[in-house]
Amino acid sequence: MAEQAIFPGIFMEGAARRPRRAKRAFRTLRANPLGAFGALLILMLVLVGLFGPVVAPHGVNEFAGKPSQGPSMDFPFGTDKFGQDIFSRVINGARISLQVGFVAVACGTIVGVVIGTWSGFKGGWVDSITQRVVDTAIAFPQLLFLLVIVRLLGPSMRNVIIVIAVLIVPSVSRIVRGAALSEKANLYIEAARATGASDTRILFRHIVPNVMPVAIVVATTLLGGAILAEASLSFLGLGIPPPNPSWGADISVARNSFPINVSAALFPGLAISLTVLGFNLMGDAFRDVFDPRLRGR
């Protein structure tokens, strides 16, 4: 803490950028009804994912009624062409979507933060080489990468998580690198160097804490895309293998009976849409919380 004792005024700049954000987040959500609506959607999705097997009226693969029935009192969302309850499958599919989304985004964000922070902080040839690799990864078509890698590894939840996490890393590292470069140019970093602070101390004491809000906002906005990517792979038969419930796979199965049984594709599609919408709205609210330039608009 020697550098803070010598340059207290300068280090107040770094400390001021990490205020208590809980009250500010609450005020922002209260002033941002769309953000509050998105947070409510995600909270409901989490609760459904946690307690889905308990509240679902039928088993995931239970042949509960006649095939291709419309919505009724016994089956609120109807049944698919196998006679399975669509409502129960949508509820249980939320758990898989959340697992894939959260784990993939968490892993990809952690790796992206490490790469981006280190690249921006070190600069020089380390930054140049790292960014050329990132540029190549971003330029490669993501859908083609998803299809090729999952095809090679085989369809499974673990492989889907790995592929989505790998796709997330370049975007996160690019954004975090920019934030690290901005923090590196601040006066309190120069003050820390003047007092003899090591690169490791500067990196973990000053740079990383100040780029984490950016990483949190990016991760929140990427969650919807990760869930949509899992649904797309499952729709193509390369995602979660049957008989596990998956929104994308259920839509794919419903294609053959779509003219007759619209609900078999409608309700899983609505679940995907509301989930992506909720994460996007909540990500915008988080951006308002963590970015003072946008606060109050």
Helices and strands as residue ranges (DSSP letters): H 2-6, H 8-16, H 22-31, H 33-55, H 86-122, H 124-139, H 142-153, H 157-184, H 187-194, H 199-202, I 203-207, H 208-235, H 247-254, G 255-257, H 263-290
